[in-house]
Amino acid sequence: MSERQHNEPERMDRSQIEQLQSERLRILLDAVAGSNPFWTQKFQSAGVDISSVKTPADLQNLPFSRKSELAADNAAHPPYG
């Protein structure tokens, strides 16, 4: 996809939007899993292999988090958990 298309999702058809969402999801998960101990542990504890999460439909396989878990991690690892 061109840079212009990334900046104009309202002009994309459904398949292009789904492709963009999937690309952005993979980028986000790759960044989080490798650098954020909270989420790395959360995924491991739930037995989730994040490389199997490829589309937004796969998000249902990710574990839930509670506000209290996020607050505890933030307090233990300031400023952003």
C-alpha positions, -999 to 999 in steps of 0.1 A, spaced: 0 0 0 12 35 -8 18 61 19 -11 80 5 -35 51 11 -23 49 47 -33 85 52 -67 81 35 -85 50 49 -119 66 41 -111 61 4 -102 24 8 -124 -5 0 -131 -31 27 -103 -54 17 -77 -26 18 -90 -15 52 -87 -51 65 -52 -54 51 -41 -21 67 -56 -31 100 -38 -64 99 -5 -48 90 -8 -23 119 -19 -50 143 12 -71 135 35 -40 139 19 -33 173 21 -69 186 57 -73 174 67 -41 192 48 -49 224 58 -86 227 95 -79 224 97 -49 247 70 -49 273 74 -74 301 38 -71 313 23 -81 280 50 -107 272 42 -124 305 4 -120 300 6 -137 266 28 -165 279 6 -171 309 -24 -174 286 -5 -197 262 -9 -173 233 16 -174 205 13 -139 192 27 -149 158 -6 -166 153 -25 -133 157 -26 -120 122 -59 -102 118 -83 -83 140 -105 -114 141 -77 -131 160 -79 -106 188 -104 -129 205 -75 -152 213 -57 -126 234 -62 -125 272 -82 -99 289 -66 -75 313 -81 -58 343 -76 -22 352 -61 -33 385 -34 -53 366 -25 -23 345 -25 0 375 -3 -24 395 22 -27 366 22 10 362 30 15 399 57 -11 398 74 2 366 67 40 364 61 61 345 43 39 319 43 4 334 
